[in-house]
Amino acid sequence: MTSKLQQRAATILRLALPFSALFSLSAVAEPPEIEVFDNVRQQQWVGVSPVSRDTIWISGEKGTVARTTDSGKSWEYFQPGPDDLDFRDIEGIDDRRAYALSVGTGGQSRIYYTDNGGNSWRLRYRGEADSFFNCMALAPSGEAWVHGDSVGDEWRMVRSADGRNWMQVRSAVAEPPQSNEGGFASSGSCARFNNDNWMIATGNADKARVLIKGSFGIRFRVVETPMEAGPMAGITSVWPIDDKTFYIAGGNLNDASSDESRLLHYQNNEFSALPEPPITGALYSLSLIDHNGSWLLTSNPQGAAALNLQTNEWFKLSDANIWNIQCHGDISCWLVGKDGYVGRLQWQAPQQRPKL
């Protein structure tokens, strides 16, 4: 099944290319080398949010959030709450405003907010004792959704219309959750807003599913996927192009030898498998960037890699333990992971294409 899906994906991707992209195929360059920053505190970082070329927020263990406003030359460190919190997601708005999401049961799942560059933080929402938040997504309007593991036969999601008032929402999905259905707090990208669409990834259940809702929709509709499912398996990261076209990444976190497809493309009501990346194990993150063609970036504790979507060629970026990759615009992507790992992929400004 995998080979047929991969062939179909390659055909779909090539047929969908605009003429300008076809013209540049012969000139596609390798991705840049990662610039690794050795001036970052030695701890695990999971959340990353680049809001401009200069300002990047990161978050992680020990209740710590960090920010740079000079493209990584220097970093400031903040502690929004107790030092035993694990901030798996950070959503920056600009150099002064950001939301930090911690995970865990027993009241450890919390949302903090700063509007003064991290100098002080306010607790916006605290989950119930049996709630476990995984990730959050933020729209430019200020609306936000938080994806939490289901409890019993109820979804445990949290929504804010404006970033000020937060409330639990248990009827936001058109179908009830499967037994133990939830998410993965591995990269902060199991929920995403893009092109006026909200998308949420699920796992840990019999079927790995995607929840999709337009910005003005009332409920999320459910799409079943062929991603490997079951305990500690499913979708970890999503990237919506629109409500009918998207990419998903995931796999089995307990079985690095699984031969199931870990990257899937959904279009025309069909899933197609993309070529398998040169890193083993379930994939944690997924990002797309358009620069001299479209690149898909993914990572996990075994490293990071970039797929050129025009040529279907993979490039290994790193062997480091990298949990998350997020990009800003079409120029730079930031990578974070274990042991203080913070890196940047910096593409050069695109050159003007010659006239035909």
C-alpha positions in Angstrom: 0.0 0.0 0.0 2.8 2.4 0.8 4.5 2.3 -2.6 1.2 2.9 -4.4 0.3 5.8 -2.1 3.8 7.3 -2.6 3.5 7.1 -6.4 0.1 8.7 -6.3 1.4 11.5 -4.1 4.3 12.2 -6.4 1.9 12.4 -9.4 -0.5 14.7 -7.6 2.2 17.0 -6.4 3.7 17.4 -9.9 0.4 17.9 -11.6 -0.5 20.6 -9.1 2.7 22.6 -9.7 2.4 26.0 -11.2 4.5 26.8 -14.3 6.9 29.0 -12.3 7.7 26.1 -10.0 8.3 23.7 -12.9 10.7 26.3 -14.4 12.8 26.2 -11.2 13.0 22.5 -10.8 16.4 22.2 -12.4 17.7 25.0 -10.2 16.5 23.6 -6.9 19.3 23.9 -4.3 19.9 21.9 -1.1 18.5 23.4 2.1 20.9 25.5 4.1 23.0 24.1 6.9 21.6 24.5 10.4 23.2 27.3 12.5 23.3 25.9 16.1 23.3 28.4 19.0 25.5 27.4 21.9 24.4 30.3 24.1 21.1 28.8 25.2 20.4 27.3 28.6 21.0 23.6 28.7 17.6 22.1 29.2 14.9 20.5 27.0 13.0 22.9 24.7 9.8 21.8 23.0 7.8 24.9 22.1 9.0 27.4 19.6 7.3 30.4 18.0 9.2 32.7 15.6 7.1 35.9 15.3 9.6 37.9 13.2 13.1 37.5 11.9 14.4 38.9 15.2 11.9 37.8 17.8 11.6 34.1 18.7 9.9 32.6 21.8 10.8 29.1 23.1 9.5 27.1 26.0 10.3 23.8 27.8 10.9 22.1 31.1 11.6 23.5 34.5 8.8 26.1 34.1 11.0 28.1 31.7 10.2 30.3 28.7 12.9 32.2 26.8 12.9 35.0 24.2 15.4 36.5 21.8 14.8 39.8 20.1 18.1 39.8 18.2 17.9 36.6 16.1 19.4 34.4 18.8 22.5 36.5 19.7 21.2 36.8 23.3 18.3 35.2 25.3 16.2 36.3 28.2 14.6 33.7 30.5 11.3 33.8 32.4 9.3 31.6 34.8 5.6 32.2 34.2 4.6 29.9 37.1 6.1 27.1 39.4 9.4 25.6 38.2 7.8 22.1 38.0 5.7 23.1 35.0 6.5 21.6 31.6 5.7 24.2 28.8 5.2 22.1 25.7 3.8 24.9 23.6 4.4 28.7 23.1 2.4 30.9 20.9 4.0 34.3 20.4 2.1 37.3 18.9 4.9 39.9 18.8 8.0 40.8 20.9 5.8 41.6 23.9 2.8 39.3 23.8 2.8 35.5 24.1 0.9 32.5 25.5 2.6 29.6 27.2 0.9 26.3 27.6 2.0 23.7 30.3 0.9 20.1 30.3 0.1 17.5 32.9 -2.7 16.3 35.1 -3.5 17.5 38.7 -3.9 21.1 37.6 -0.5 21.2 35.8 -2.2 22.0 32.4 -2.3 25.8 32.4 -2.3 28.8 30.0 -0.2 31.9 30.9 -0.1 35.2 29.1 2.4 38.1 29.0 2.0 41.5 27.4 5.3 43.1 28.5 7.9 40.9 26.9 7.8 38.2 29.6 8.6 40.4 32.6 5.3 39.3 34.2 2.7 36.6 33.4 -0.9 36.1 34.2 -2.6 32.8 34.6 -5.4 32.8 32.0 -6.7 29.2 32.5 -6.1 26.2 34.7 -7.4 22.8 33.6 -9.3 20.5 35.9 -7.4 17.8 37.9 -8.1 15.2 35.2 -7.4 17.4 32.2 -4.2 17.0 30.1 -3.6 19.7 27.5 -1.4 18.8 24.5 -1.1 21.9 22.3 -2.8 25.2 21.4 -3.3 27.2 18.2 -3.9 30.9 17.9 -5.5 32.9 15.1 -4.6 36.5 14.2 -8.0 37.6 15.4 -7.1 36.5 19.0 -9.2 33.3 18.9 -7.5 30.3 20.4 -8.2 26.6 20.8 -6.5 24.2 23.2 -6.5 20.4 22.4 -6.7 18.2 25.5 -7.1 14.4 25.9 -10.7 13.2 26.1 -12.0 12.1 29.5 -14.6 9.3 29.4 -17.0 10.2 26.6 -16.2 13.9 26.6 -13.8 16.0 24.6 -11.7 18.3 26.8 -11.0 21.4 24.7 -10.6 24.9 25.7 -11.5 28.0 23.6 -11.1 31.7 23.8 -12.7 34.1 21.4 -10.4 37.0 22.3 -7.6 35.7 24.5 -9.2 37.2 27.6 -12.0 34.8 28.5 -11.3 31.1 28.3 -13.9 28.3 28.7 -14.0 24.5 28.4 -15.9 23.2 25.4 -17.2 19.7 25.4 -19.4 19.8 22.3 -17.1 21.3 19.7 -16.7 18.1 17.6 -19.4 16.6 15.4 -18.7 13.1 16.8 -17.9 11.8 20.3 -14.3 10.8 21.1 -13.1 7.2 20.8 -11.9 5.5 24.0 -8.7 7.2 25.2 -8.6 9.5 22.2 -6.3 12.5 22.7 -3.2 14.1 21.4 0.6 14.2 21.7 2.4 17.1 23.5 5.5 16.5 21.5 5.9 19.7 19.4 3.0 22.0 20.1 1.7 21.4 16.6 -1.1 18.9 17.1 -3.4 21.9 16.7 -2.9 24.6 14.1 -4.6 27.5 12.4 -3.8 28.3 8.8 -5.6 29.8 5.9 -8.8 30.3 7.9 -8.9 26.7 9.0 -8.5 25.1 12.4 -7.1 21.6 12.4 -6.5 19.2 15.3 -4.7 15.8 15.4 -5.7 12.8 17.5 -4.1 9.6 18.6 -4.0 6.9 21.2 -7.3 5.4 19.9 -8.4 2.8 17.4 -8.4 5.3 14.6 -6.1 8.3 14.1 -8.3 11.2 13.1 -8.2 14.8 12.0 -10.6 17.4 13.3 -11.3 20.3 10.9 -13.3 23.5 11.2 -13.4 26.7 9.2 -12.9 30.0 11.1 -16.7 30.6 11.1 -17.7 27.0 11.6 -19.5 25.8 14.7 -18.2 22.3 15.0 -15.2 20.3 13.9 -15.9 17.6 11.4 -14.0 14.4 11.7 -11.8 12.7 9.0 -10.4 9.2 9.6 -6.9 8.7 8.4 -4.8 5.6 7.6 -2.0 6.8 10.0 -1.0 4.0 12.4 -3.2 4.1 15.4 -3.5 2.5 18.9 -1.8 3.2 22.3 1.0 5.8 21.8 0.3 5.9 18.1 -1.4 8.4 15.8 -1.0 11.9 14.4 1.4 14.3 16.1 1.4 17.3 13.8 -0.9 18.8 11.1 -0.5 21.4 8.4 -3.8 22.6 6.7 -3.6 24.1 3.2 -7.3 24.5 3.3 -10.2 22.4 4.7 -9.8 19.8 1.9 -6.1 19.7 1.6 -3.6 19.0 4.3 -0.5 17.2 5.5 -0.2 15.1 8.7 2.8 13.5 10.4 3.0 10.9 13.2 3.5 7.2 13.7 4.0 4.8 16.6 6.0 6.3 19.5 6.6 2.8 21.0 7.8 1.1 17.8 10.7 2.8 15.9 10.8 -0.2 13.5 7.2 0.2 12.3 7.0 0.2 8.4 3.7 2.2 8.3 3.7 5.5 6.5 4.5 8.5 8.8 3.8 11.4 6.4 0.5 11.7 4.5 -1.0 14.2 2.1 -4.8 14.6 1.9 -6.3 15.9 -1.3 -9.5 15.1 -3.4 -10.8 13.0 -0.5 -7.7 10.7 -0.7 -4.6 10.1 1.4 -1.3 9.6 -0.3 1.9 8.6 1.4 4.9 10.8 1.0 8.4 9.3 0.7 9.7 8.1 4.1 12.2 10.5 5.7 15.7 9.4 6.6 15.0 9.4 10.4 13.5 6.4 12.3 10.6 6.5 14.7 7.4 8.5 15.0 7.7 12.0 13.6 7.1 14.8 16.1 6.9 18.0 14.1 5.7 19.1 10.6 6.3 22.5 8.9 6.1 23.8 5.4 8.0 26.6 3.9 7.9 28.0 0.3 11.4 29.1 -0.9 12.5 28.3 -4.4 9.8 25.6 -4.3 8.0 24.0 -1.4 9.8 22.2 1.4 8.4 20.0 4.1 10.4 19.8 7.3 10.0 17.2 10.0 11.9 16.1 13.1 12.0 13.7 16.1 14.6 12.6 18.7 16.6 10.9 15.9 17.1 14.1 13.9 15.6 16.4 11.3 15.1 16.3 7.6 13.7 18.4 4.7 11.7 17.1 1.7 11.6 19.0 -1.5 8.0 18.5 -2.6 8.8 19.1 -6.2 11.5 16.5 -6.6 10.4 14.2 -3.7 14.1 14.2 -2.5 14.9 14.1 1.2 17.8 16.0 2.7 19.1 15.0 6.2 19.5 18.2 8.3 20.7 16.9 11.7 21.2 13.8 13.9 20.4 15.9 17.0 17.4 15.2 19.3 15.0 17.8 17.8 11.4 17.9 18.9 10.0 20.9 17.0 10.5 23.0 13.9 8.6 26.1 13.2 9.1 28.7 10.4 8.5 32.4 10.0 7.5 33.5 6.5 9.6 32.0 3.7 13.1 32.8 5.0 13.8 31.2 8.4 12.9 28.1 10.4 13.8 27.5 14.1 14.5 24.1 15.6 14.5 23.2 19.3 15.1 20.0 21.3 16.9 18.3 24.1 20.1 19.4 25.9 19.5 23.0 25.1 19.4 22.5 21.3 18.3 25.6 19.4 19.1 26.0 15.7 18.1 28.0 12.7 17.7 27.3 9.0 18.2 30.6 7.2 17.4 30.7 3.5 18.8 33.5 1.4 16.4 36.0 -0.1 15.1 34.5 -3.4 16.8 35.7 -6.5 14.8 37.3 -9.2 13.8 34.8 -11.9 15.1 35.5 -15.4 12.6 36.7 -17.9 11.4 34.2 -20.5 
